[in-house]
Amino acid sequence: MPGYETKQERIAVAGVEHLHIRSLLDRQQFADPLGLALRLGISSATWPLFGLLWPSGAQLAARMAQRPV
């Protein structure tokens, strides 16, 4: 089991098949024991956003890769 909890969501988008997203269970999960992120200006309040945005961005990239250029 990872050091964080996740949830599975199915998101409906009109005209295309549904997106299946695994993201962080809530916005209270972050880890920066050495303070590296804090020194770079990344606060604990912004950490969880990566866990929400990255999965949906990966889905978008996979869909766009299937489209002809």
N, C-alpha and C positions, 0 to 999 in steps of 0.2 A: 504494500500500500504506500502511495506517495505521501509526502509531508503536507499535503493539502487535500481539500475535498472538492469534488467536481459535480456538475449536474449535466444531464443530457437534455437538450431542447430540440424540438422540431418547429421550425419557423416556416410559415407559409408565405410564399411570394407568388403573386398572381402571374399566371402564364408560364411558370417553370416548375420543376419538381421541388419539393420542400427541401430546405436545408436542415441538415442534422449537425448540431453544434454541441461540442463538449466544452464547457467553460467553468470557471471557478464557481463554487457554490454561492459565495457571497463576496462582498467587497472588503471584508475584514482580514483577508489573508495576504500576508506579505512576509518576507524574511530578508533582513539585512544585518546579520549579527556583527559584521565588521564595520558597518557604517560606510561602506564604499559608495552605495547609491546616494546616500545623504550628502556625502562630500561632492558628488557630481551634480547636486541640486535636485535629485529625485526624491521627493518626500514619500512617506508611507501612504499618504492619501492618493498618490498617482500610481503606485505599484499595481493594485488590482486591475486597473484599466487594461494593462497588457493581457491579463488572463481573460478578458472579455473581448478585446479587439482582435487579438492574434487569431483565435479560431475562426472568426467570421472572415477575416482577411485571407486565411488559407483556403476557405471555401470559395471565395470570390476568385482567387487566383486559379484554382482548379477549373472553375467554370469558364473563365476567360481563355485559358489555355486550349480549350476545345473549340473555340471560335476561329474561323478562318481570318487571316489577316488581309 
